[in-house]
Amino acid sequence: HCPLLRDPLCSVHGSLPHSPAPSQTNKVSYEELKRLLQNRDVSVFDVREPCETEEGMIPSAINIPVGKINEAFIRDSGTFKGLYGVDMPHKEDNIVVYCRSGMRGQTALYSLRRLGYTKSRNYTGGYTEWKSKAKKL
């Protein structure tokens, strides 16, 4: 079982000092993410640690832990595809990152924006909200 899920004080779940405050243009809602997924108009990245994904992931999401986002997105496209099994998004593609509850997603968003991925956004509800709302369907 993943020890991170049991420790709410874990630094991985906390806010990192260089994370900008979320703004409306940086965020995506549950409803909008569902629409983007239905239209296949988005690349979704789960930035939680691999052990956290054992409880589930948003459909079609690729797991790249927040600490590896920079390293992943500065690779060449062939290496990216070899490592993650999907094409590397283009800088102008829709990208959504998420974690458990939004904080690590915000850090990943900041990294992607610095690398030029201008249409990247954070699903601030995270997997916690996704799981809760998906259960009600």
C-alpha positions in Angstrom: 0.0 0.0 0.0 1.2 3.5 -0.8 2.5 5.3 2.3 1.9 8.7 0.7 -1.9 8.1 0.9 -1.7 7.7 4.7 0.5 10.8 5.4 -1.3 14.1 4.8 1.8 16.0 6.1 4.0 14.4 3.4 6.0 17.1 1.6 5.0 15.6 -1.8 1.4 16.5 -1.1 2.2 20.0 0.0 2.7 23.2 -2.0 6.1 23.9 -3.3 7.4 27.5 -2.9 7.7 28.2 -6.6 4.1 27.3 -7.4 2.1 30.2 -8.7 -1.4 30.8 -7.4 -4.0 29.2 -9.7 -6.0 31.5 -11.9 -9.1 30.8 -14.0 -7.1 30.4 -17.2 -4.8 27.8 -15.5 -7.7 25.6 -14.2 -10.0 23.1 -15.8 -13.3 21.9 -14.2 -14.5 18.3 -14.0 -17.2 19.1 -16.7 -14.7 20.7 -19.1 -12.2 17.8 -18.6 -14.9 15.3 -19.4 -15.8 17.2 -22.6 -12.2 17.4 -23.6 -11.8 13.6 -23.0 -14.9 12.8 -25.0 -13.7 15.0 -27.9 -10.2 13.4 -27.7 -8.8 17.0 -27.7 -6.5 16.7 -24.7 -3.4 15.0 -23.3 -3.9 14.2 -19.6 -1.0 13.6 -17.2 -1.3 12.2 -13.7 1.5 13.7 -11.7 1.0 11.6 -8.6 3.6 9.0 -7.6 3.2 5.6 -9.2 2.0 3.9 -6.0 -0.8 6.4 -5.8 -2.2 5.4 -9.1 -3.0 2.0 -7.8 -6.4 3.4 -6.6 -7.1 4.4 -10.2 -6.5 7.1 -12.8 -8.5 9.3 -15.1 -9.2 7.5 -18.3 -6.4 7.8 -20.9 -4.1 9.6 -18.4 -0.3 9.0 -18.5 1.6 8.9 -15.2 4.6 11.2 -15.0 5.3 12.1 -11.4 5.6 15.8 -10.7 9.3 15.5 -10.0 9.9 14.1 -13.5 7.8 16.5 -15.5 10.7 18.8 -16.5 12.9 15.9 -17.5 10.1 14.2 -19.5 9.1 17.3 -21.5 12.7 18.4 -22.5 13.3 15.0 -24.1 13.1 14.5 -27.8 9.7 13.1 -29.1 11.1 9.6 -29.9 12.4 9.2 -26.3 9.2 10.5 -24.8 7.1 8.0 -26.9 9.4 5.2 -25.9 9.2 6.0 -22.2 5.5 6.8 -21.9 3.9 5.0 -24.9 2.2 8.1 -26.3 3.2 10.9 -28.7 4.8 13.9 -27.0 2.3 16.8 -27.0 3.1 19.8 -29.1 3.5 23.1 -27.3 0.1 24.4 -28.6 -1.8 21.2 -27.6 -4.3 21.0 -24.8 -2.7 19.5 -21.8 -4.3 18.8 -18.4 -2.3 17.8 -15.4 -3.7 16.5 -12.1 -2.7 15.0 -8.8 -4.7 14.0 -5.7 -6.1 17.4 -4.9 -4.4 20.0 -7.0 -1.2 21.2 -5.4 1.3 19.0 -7.3 -0.7 19.6 -10.4 -0.1 23.3 -9.9 3.7 22.7 -9.7 3.6 20.6 -12.9 1.6 23.3 -14.6 4.2 25.9 -13.7 6.9 23.7 -15.2 5.0 23.1 -18.4 4.3 26.8 -18.8 8.0 27.6 -18.3 8.8 25.1 -21.1 6.3 26.8 -23.5 3.2 24.6 -23.2 0.9 27.6 -23.2 -2.4 25.6 -23.3 -1.6 23.5 -20.3 -4.0 23.6 -17.3 -4.4 22.0 -13.9 -7.5 20.0 -12.9 -7.5 21.4 -9.4 -10.1 18.9 -8.1 -7.6 16.1 -8.8 -8.3 12.4 -8.7 -10.2 12.9 -5.4 -12.9 14.9 -7.1 -12.9 12.8 -10.3 -13.4 9.6 -8.3 -16.2 11.2 -6.2 -18.1 12.6 -9.2 -17.6 9.5 -11.4 -19.1 7.3 -8.7 -22.3 9.4 -8.9 -22.9 8.6 -12.6 
